[in-house]
Amino acid sequence: MKLDLGSFRWPFLTLGLLAALALAGCTQPEPTDSETPPTEAPPVVAMPTAPGQEIPVSDFVGQHEAIAEEWDMFYNDFDQWSASLSSCHPDAMHIALNDFAVSFNAVTEQARDLTRGSTSGELADLVIAAAEEEEAAFRQLRDHWQPNNVALFENVEQQRTKSAQAQKSAEDRAIELREGFEDTADPEAVAEFQAAFAPIKADWEALHDDYESLQEDAESLGADAVLEGLESHAKGLEAIAEAIDELPELEEAEETVEALKEAVANETEAFEEAIESTKAGGSNGEGKAATESEGDGEADGESEAATESEGDSESDSASEGGANLPDFEPLEASVEASAESVKQADRDIDDLADPDAEKGLAELQVFDTEYERLLRTWAAFDERYNDWRKNDAGCDRAEVAAELEQYSLRISQLARDVRGLPSAGYLLPIYTLLTEAAARDESAVRTLRYTWQPFTLDSFKAVHQERINTESLRREAEIAVQELRRRS
């Protein structure tokens, strides 16, 4: 079995040093009878290092005490400073994230309390959904945060951006709704306009009903009766056109009035063309019948009375059979177009007299008040969170790095002072213990300086672990120094 004697090196060095000191004290020669013993034994003030060379023990002890005091002061300052970095501890991050997740709930609850009326409901829904999603992001950050993991923070920022967009959408939509309600005409003016339009609508619809009856009975009525009906319809349209011109002025209904004027003009034109074509067709038929009657009279004068009788019979038959009737297709198209214009005008006028406008404006006013209060709460939360993030989540990394730089310089200087201690002769084991202890501390602090990360548990663990080793070495050296002092 092979023994590892490395771990026993420094105890052996210490024991060897003590043994050497003891041997040096025990091998002093006894005084002879011829010698007079000194009344006072001179102190051993030096340890031989080479023939003719001595090192004052008191000087070494004094230097060691000064270095030990500086070393202890370094430990004390470093420990107090590291203990003050509570804002950089993982617990500080957990506490802060929990605070943000819980406090944002106040924003969400305030959003849920927004009035959700028939008008403001869609606005409130936009804001509520955004608040709930942002709160969920903060809760996820709190529950799953890990050091150096920025993905959850990025998710929070994305949700905050979406919240800002939702707020903007709600504000823009509120402006649109308000402008729409404010553009509503004066109720009294609209009522007056409606009262004037109502008989126009009724007369026009009655005129269309009469036309439908005329069209259905055209063949049985005959051309003359149909022509008379068309002329009556045209006169009715003229009366409607005059009534439209006399409608009260209403700025919001100007487009509606123009549409009505265009519709009545188109329908009037269609009926006038039908009347002209019907009259022209009737005149051509009568001329042809007269020519044929004259020809027959010249050929056979004796049958003139019979011919006239037959002509009258044919004329009556033609009238009863639908000859010279107008083309109803264009008339039908114009009537349908006018009827649709009347219906659209009626809808537009009803919209002008929106009874919900006043109610909608009142709802928007309530929403604006509640929404402004919510935005103040939301903005205060955002400001607090932004400041926390700008301040490295409460842990000032630059300040910590600067402090570590200073401690690294201090321990390096202390290590140089240790290496400047005397190291010859019996002092070499003590020197070796102290220089290794200083080197360990120097390396640990320097490594911490370059590897430190906030909110990690292992940041100072290596330094404190190395401290255990260095303090053990220093204790061994201290024992040797005390023994050296005792024997000096």
Secondary structure, DSSP 8 states (H G I E B T S, - for coil): -----GGGHHHHHHHHHHHHHHHHHHT-----TTS---SS-----EEEEETTEEEEHHHHHHHHHHHHHHHHHHHHHHHHHHHTGGGGSHHHHHHHHHHHHHHHHHHHHHHHTS---TTTHHHHHHHHHHHHHHHHHHHHHHHH--TT--HHHHHHHHHHHHHHHHHHHHHHHHHHHHHHHHTS--HHHHHHHHHHHHHHHHHHHHHHHHHHHHHHTHHHH-HHHHHHHHHHHHHHHHHHHHHHHTS---GGGHHHHHHHHHHHHHHHHHHHHHHHHHHHHHHHHHHHHHHHHHHHHHH-GGGHHHHHHHHHHHHHHHHHHTTT---HHHHHHHHHHHHHHHHHHHHHHHHHT-TTHHHHHHHHHHHHHHHHHHHHHHHHHHHHHHHHHHTGGG--HHHHHHHHHHHHHHHHHHHHHHHTS--SGGGHHHHHHHHHHHHHHHHHHHHHHHH--TT-TTTTHHHHHHHHHHHHHHHHHHHHHHHHHHH-
